[in-house]
Amino acid sequence: MYPFYIHTLILNEDYEEATKLIDFALTVKGINKTEILLKKIMLLECQQEFKKALKVIKKVKLNTINTSYDYTIEETEKRLNKKGNGNSKNDKKAKKKK
């Protein structure tokens, strides 16, 4: 339930409320912390806080207890690295024009 509502808050750009709910959800006993931390990464990515999101990736890797999230984590990390480093083709073209 929490991951779906957090996702909705992020899509609605209610970032402050999403942050509060993520912080609370991480204190709930028995919750899937991997799922909540992935939503935190999504929130940080929407806020263009790529370095912070990459730090949370490390936490996610430590909290994951099965392989079902491996692909999602790897692809998210790749995407964040591209955004954080500005390695896209459009960024390179824009730098050359300057």
BELLIN-V111401 format. One record per run of one state. SS is the DSSP state (hx for helix, st for strand, lp for the rest). FROM is the first residue (numbers start at 1). LEN is the number of residues. If there is no record, write none. Layout:
ss: {SS,SS}
from: {FROM,FROM}
len: {LEN,LEN}
//
This chain:
ss: {lp,hx,lp,hx,lp,hx,lp,hx,lp,hx,lp,hx,lp}
from: {1,2,12,15,26,33,47,50,64,67,86,89,98}
len: {1,10,3,11,7,14,3,14,3,19,3,9,1}
//
